[in-house]
Amino acid sequence: MTQSTSHVQTPMASQYLQQLCKHFGHKVPVEFDEREGSIRLPFGTCVLQARDEELVLTVAGADLQKIEQVMGSHLERFAFRESLTVIWDKASTS
């Protein structure tokens, strides 16, 4: 299975994690607290971790490019005041 990870530097990591989970929670299954979360979309999953001033997003699924685009564009939109850019690093897992 292929997955991608993005390490986004932001002092608002926990707030963005919660905002993303609440946003998607209106339509798909989510679980989250202040430090960790998961979003299960029909075409993939996203696991989120807030670490001090870093938000780590790890995505995997049938349509990796689509889940990268969806999660990245939503985070960039929510963080418009910071002008964040989400860059994905792809890796294979066994």
Legacy VTK file of the C-alpha trace (Angstrom):
# vtk DataFile Version 3.0
C-alpha trace
ASCII
DATASET POLYDATA
POINTS 94 float
0.000 0.000 0.000
1.197 3.485 -0.758
0.819 6.377 1.623
1.862 10.002 1.793
2.853 12.139 4.735
3.022 15.891 5.119
4.718 17.747 7.984
3.196 21.219 8.205
4.831 23.754 10.501
2.185 25.821 12.299
1.605 27.063 15.844
-2.075 26.180 15.339
-1.598 22.438 14.718
-4.191 21.286 17.256
-6.768 23.833 16.106
-6.422 22.814 12.446
-6.595 19.113 13.363
-9.877 19.697 15.187
-11.242 21.995 12.476
-10.553 19.451 9.729
-12.132 16.620 11.727
-15.226 18.657 12.614
-15.612 19.772 9.000
-15.460 16.256 7.555
-17.402 14.805 10.503
-20.617 16.157 9.036
-20.311 13.664 6.160
-17.928 10.819 7.035
-16.709 8.922 10.132
-14.095 10.802 12.172
-12.419 10.397 15.551
-10.337 13.067 17.206
-9.092 14.789 20.310
-6.664 17.687 20.728
-3.609 15.676 19.616
-4.763 12.935 17.237
-7.484 12.362 14.709
-8.606 10.208 11.809
-10.900 10.899 8.867
-12.301 8.028 6.764
-13.341 9.177 3.311
-14.773 6.721 0.743
-11.515 6.834 -1.260
-8.981 6.919 1.586
-8.086 7.768 5.151
-6.184 10.564 6.826
-4.495 10.252 10.214
-3.622 13.570 11.865
-1.197 14.295 14.702
-0.607 17.651 16.374
2.927 17.932 17.773
3.646 21.308 19.377
4.055 23.478 16.271
3.719 20.759 13.639
0.682 19.086 12.104
1.457 15.685 10.588
-1.007 14.339 8.020
-0.667 10.752 6.790
-2.991 9.668 3.993
-3.556 6.278 2.364
-6.167 4.824 0.082
-7.340 3.670 -3.298
-7.007 7.145 -4.814
-3.943 8.619 -3.110
-3.776 11.686 -5.338
-7.402 12.555 -4.602
-7.080 12.278 -0.824
-3.863 14.333 -0.911
-5.667 17.020 -2.888
-8.771 17.034 -0.688
-6.931 17.129 2.636
-4.251 19.548 1.442
-6.650 22.020 -0.133
-8.912 22.061 2.922
-5.990 22.671 5.296
-4.589 25.429 3.066
-8.022 27.070 2.935
-8.523 26.867 6.722
-5.017 28.290 7.286
-5.284 31.109 4.745
-3.922 33.646 7.250
-0.673 31.650 7.442
-0.343 30.914 3.714
0.528 27.277 4.417
1.592 24.947 1.639
1.066 21.219 2.056
3.820 19.120 0.450
3.402 15.350 0.355
6.175 12.761 0.728
5.150 9.398 -0.740
6.347 6.126 0.736
5.479 2.473 0.246
4.574 0.250 3.148
4.352 -3.508 3.205
LINES 1 95
94 0 1 2 3 4 5 6 7 8 9 10 11 12 13 14 15 16 17 18 19 20 21 22 23 24 25 26 27 28 29 30 31 32 33 34 35 36 37 38 39 40 41 42 43 44 45 46 47 48 49 50 51 52 53 54 55 56 57 58 59 60 61 62 63 64 65 66 67 68 69 70 71 72 73 74 75 76 77 78 79 80 81 82 83 84 85 86 87 88 89 90 91 92 93
